[in-house]
């Protein structure tokens, strides 16, 4: 084996097993590689939750698929808050690690977990209690509510596992211990893959729970991942150690976290709220349109979430290098990650455009759903090159602690452009659900252009965290 190949395999093993290298020094390409490999694998595992769930749920029919899709759409607030807190957590911890201050990074991690736990309890109780009404509000037909209400209750009842998995992953990513987040998702997905078919179909001694079995398996898997991450944090074998004294409210740190996270929550709420509006529009064209839309989104997520790995790597590098007083290195890391993401998503988009019907047929055999999902997959993929830069630069703003700029971009692109454009195409223009689909790449293209312009201005480099 040649020396370059030996070096590549050595770097790959180090990235997967974990590394204690300083990402504010040395080769930038190597730093991106060492961070992005475990983050990409982590995101693959995160997307695998959705792929596994929809694969088995699809066997139960379109009502079960629609129930899962509509439940996910009602989780808008939960996911927005969890992602907003994650963004604030990553920004603060990355900055403290760049400043060589791991003790304060541990305090920030504890404050994030306390806040996330309290919020998840409230959302979990309300969501489980009002599950049928949430589905009805989203336009679910009576058959969908009958099939999916228990599924929705269980997903909401396990809200804490969703929150803590997001936040703990953000802690490890911000510190540069991305391999730990990756391994926790391996564990969580292994359990989910095992339990889903057993609980959905009642294999062996397991009860046949139908679509609710998917919710049980997913919640147990996520819970196992959370326990593993907490063990690593309290054991103190990584860059951050969580100690009992950290589990007290630190007003200054909590205040900064809430300030950063508020912008992040709104930032994520905007696209998720737009997505909810789009699926509500699709629901006016029947359950088939919702099922096709949901399946295409799940497949796209399998590609988009690995790309989030590169985006999260850029966010960590931006935060750590700003903390180390190296803004030029921070900027260069974002552009390089964006280029790599563009190459990847461009290639995948071409594959999806050519093979959409064959790919969709692997997940569902309903002859009414296949053409709708194939059309959605092709249309969404047309914007892949734009998604690439938009994702990376948005996360780079967040890594710098500048949540205002991407929030304003999201407000314009999703609410002032995407929703009205989808409505115009779907109804006045008469394109039906295809009009809803077309609005997605159109809005993402506008977002990428705005993010590139604002990032080049460089005001994010002056952000204090």
N, C-alpha and C positions, 0 to 999 in steps of 0.2 A: 504494500500500500504506500502511496506517495505521501510525502510530508504534508501537503495541503489537506489531503483527506484525513490524515491522522489528526491534524489540528481541528478540522471540522467536527470529527466524531468526539474528540476530547471536549470541545466547547459544548457540544450537544449534551454529553453526559453531565457536564458541570451544570448546565442550565436546568436540566431536569432534576438532578439530585439536590440542587441548591448551591448558592455561591455567596461568599462573604466579601466579594470585590467591591471596591469603591466606584460607583457609576459616575462620579464627577471627574474622574481621571481616565487617561488612556484613550484607546480607540473608541470613537463614537459608534461606528458600525458594530463593534463587538458588544458594546453596552446595550444597543438596541436588540441585538441577537440574544444576549443572555437574559434580558428581561422579557422580550416578546415571546420566546419559545414557550416558557411555562404559562405565560398569560394567554397565548393562543390556545394551548392545550386546555387551560382552565375554561376559556370561553367555549371551546368545543364541548366540554363536559356540561357546561351550563345549558347550551343549546340542546344537548342530548336529552335533557329532561323533557323538553317540549316534543322532540322527535319521537322518543320512546312512548310518551303518553298518547300522542295522536296516532301512532302506529297501531297501538292496541285498541284505543277508543274507536278508531275508524271501523273496526270489526263489528262494533255494536250498532252501526247505522248512523244516518245523518242527524237524527235528533241528539244522540250522544255527542257527536262532533260539534254540533251547534251549541250545546250546553257548555262544553269545555271552552269554546271560543268566546261565548258571551260572559262566562265567569271570568275569564282572563281580562276581558275588556272592562269589567266592573272593578278590577283591581288597580285601576288607574291611580287612585290616590295613594294606595299602599306602595306600589312600585315607585311612584314619583318621590314620595317621602324617603323611602329606602335608598333610592339612587341619589337623591339630593344629599342625604346624610353621608353616603359613601363618598361622594365627591368632596364634601367638606373634610371628611376624615383623611382621605388620600392627600389632599392639598396640605393640610397641617402637618401630617406625619412626614410626608416627603420633605417639607421645608425644614422640620426639626432634624431629620436624619442628615440632610445636606449641611446643616449647621453643626453636625457632630454632637447632637444633644438627645441621645436615646431615652433618657429619663423622662424628659418632657413629652416625648413621643408616646411613651407608655401612659402618661396621664391623659393625653388626648384620646388614646384608644379606649380607655375606661369610660371617659365621658360620653363617647359615641355609643358604646354598648348600653350604658344606662339610659340614655335618651331614646335609643331605638327600642329597647325592651318596653318602656312605658308606653310609647306610641303604639306599638304592635298589640299590646293587650287591649287597648281601647278599640282599635280597628277590628281586631279579631272578634270581640264580643258583639259589636254592632253588626258586622258582616254576617256572622253565623246566625244571629237572631232574625235578620231581615233577608235571608238568602232568596226565598221565592219572589219577594218584591223586587229585589235587585234584578233578577232575570226578567221579570215582567216589565220592568222599567226599560230594559234594553230591547224590548220588542219580541221576546221569546214567545213562541206559540205554546198552547197548553201542554202539548205532548213533550216539548223540550223542558218545560218547568217540572213536569212529573218525573222525567228521567233524571234531571240534573240538579234538583234542589239539594239533595244530600251531598252531592259532589261539591257544590258551592259552599255548603256549611263546613265541610271538612277542610277545604282549602283555606277558608277564612279562620277557622279554629286553629290552624297551624301557622298563622301569620308570623308568630315570633321566629319560627325557623327560617322564613323568607328574609325577614329583617336582619337577623343575626348573621346569616350566611353572607348577605350582601356586605354588611359592615365589617365582618371579620376578614373577608377577602380584601376589602379596601385597606384595612390595617396592614395586612401582609404585602399588598402591592405597593403601598406608599413607602414602606420600609425597605423595599427591594427584595423581600422574601417571597417572591411570586411562586416559587416551587411549593411552598406550604399550601397556599390557596389552591394550587393545581391538585395536590394530593388529596385535599379534603373533598374536592369535586369528584375525583375518582371514586372515593369511598361512597359518597352520596349516590352517585349514579349506579355503581355496582349494586347497591341495595335496591334502588328504584327499578332497575332492569329485572332483578330477580323477583321482586314482589308484585310488580304490575300484572303480568299474566296470571300469577298464582291467585291474586285477590280479585281480578276482574272476572276470570272464567271459573274460579273455584276448583283449581287443580289440586288433586290429592286431598289432604286434610283441611285445606284452606276454604273458607266460605266463599260462595259466589256473590260478589258485591256489585257486579256490573261496573258502570262508570265511576261509582264511588270508590271502588277498589283502587283505581288509579290515583285518586286523591290521597288515600291512606298510604299507598306505597311511596308516593312522592314526598309526603310530609315526614314519614319515618326516615327516608333517605337523607333529606335535608337536615333533620335533627341529628343524625349520626355525624354528618359533616361538621355541624356546629360544635358538637362535643369534642371532636378530634382537634379542631382549631383552638378551643379553649384550653385543652390539655397542653398544646404546644406553647401557648402564650404564658400560662401560669408556670410551666416547667422552665421557661426562660432560655430555651436553646437557640433562639433566633436573634434577630437584631433588636427586638423589643421584648421586655419582660413585663408581664402584668402582675402586680403585687396587690394584696388585700387593701393596703392603704390607698391605692389608686381609686378604689371603689367608693370614694366620697366625692360629693359635688365640689368641683373646682370652678367657682363662678366665672373667673376670667377666661379659662379655657372653654367652658361650656358656652359662654356668651359668644366667643369668636366662632366656635363650631356652629352655633345656631345662626349667626350672621351669614357665614359662608353657605350653610346648608339651605337657608331660606331661598336664596337665589337659585341654588341647584334644584330645589324641589319645584319651584315655579318653572325653571328651565325644562325639567323632565315632564312636568305636568302638561305643558303646552303641547308637545308632540303626542303624548299619550291621550290627552283629551281630544286632540284632532283625530287620532286613530279610532277613538271611541265614536266620534261623530261619523267617521267614514263607515265603520261597521254598522252603525245605526242606519245610515243611508242604504247600505247594501241589504239590510234586513227588510227594507220595503219591497225588495224584489224576490223575497221568499227565502226559505231555509237553504235551498240549493246554493244561492248566491253567498250566503253567510258561510256555509260549509266550504265552498270553493275558495273564498277569500281567506278563511282561517287556515286551510291546508297550505295555500301558497305562502302565507306569512310564516308559518312554521318552517317550511322548507328554506325560505329566504333567511330566516333567523339562524339556521344552521351555518350559513355562510357569513352573515353579518356579525354574529357574535365572535367568531374567530378573528374577524377584522377589528373588533373591539379590543382584542388582545394587543394588537399593534397600537391602537389608540391609547390604551391604558399604559403601555410601555412609554409612549411619548409623554403622557401626563406625569408619570413618575420622574422621568428624566428632566422635564421642565421644572418641576417643583424642587428636586434635589439640586439641580445646577443653579437655580436662582438662589437657593439657600446657601450654596457655596460661593455666591458672588460671580457666577459665570453666565450672564444672560446670552451671550453669543452662542455658546454651546447649547443652551436651552433651546434657542430658536432653530439651530441647525438640526437638532434631534427631531423636532416636529416636522420639518420639511422632508427629512429622510424617511421617516415613518410613513408620511403621506404618499411618497413615491412608491414605496414598497406595497402599500395597501392598494394603490391604483393598479399596479401590475396584477396583483392577485385577483381583485374583484372584477377587473376587466375580463380576465380569462374565464372566470366562473360565469359571468354574465353571458358570454358567448355560448358556453356549454348549455346553460339553462334555456337560452333562446332556441337552440337547435333541438334539444332533447326534452323539452318541457312535458309533452304528453307521456313519454315513456317514464320520466321521473315521477310524475304524479300517479301513474298507474301502479307504482310500487307501494303506494300508501292507501289507495282506495280503489274499489272496483265498481263503484256506482257510476253508470254511464251518463247520468245527468251532471254529476259533480266534476268529472274528469275534464271536460272542455272548459268549464268555468275556471277551475284551478289552473289549467294550462295557460289560459289567456292572462290571468293575473300574474303568473310566474314570469311570463315573457315580458309583460309590460313593466313590472317592477324591476326586472333585470336590466332594462334599458337605461336605468339611472345609476348602475353600479359604479362607474368611473367617478361620478359626482359624489356618491355616498362616501367613497374612499377618503377624499380630502376633507369633506364636511365632518366626518366622524373624528378624524385625527386632530384637526385644528380646534374643534369644539372642546375635545378633551384636553388639549394643550392649554387653552384658556383656563379651564377648570383647574388643571394642575398648577397653574400660576396663582390660583386664588381669585381670578377675575371671572366671577359668575354673572356679572351684569351684561357683558357684551354678548355671550351666547344666548342669554335669556331674551334680549331684545331681538336678536336674529331669529330665534324660534318663534317669538310672538308674531313677527311679520310674515315669515315663510309658512307657518302652519295655520295660524288663525286668520290672518288677514288675506292670505293667498290660497292655501290649500283647500280649506273648507268651502269658501265661496266658489272656487274653481271646480271642485268636485260636484257641487250642487248644479252649477251651470251646465256642465258636461252631461251629468246623469239625467237631468230633468228637462230644462228648456232645450238643450241640444239633442235630447232623445237618445243618448248613447247608453243609457241604463247603467248597470253595474260596471261596464267597461269604462264609463266616464269617471266613476269613483277610482278605479285602478289607475287611470292615466294621471290623475292629480298627484299621485304619490311621487313618481320620478320627476315631475315638473317642480314640485315644491323642494325636493332634495337638491335639484340642480341650482335653484335660486339660493338655497342655504349655503351650498359650497362656494358660490361666487361671493356672497356677502362675507363668509368666514375668511376667505383668502384676502379680501380687501382689508378687513379689520385687523387681521393678524399682521399684515405687512406694516401697518401703522405703528405697531410696537408698544402701545401704551400698557399692555399687559405686563411688560417687564418691570414696571414701577409699582406693581401691586404689593402691598404689605400684608403678611399673614402672621 
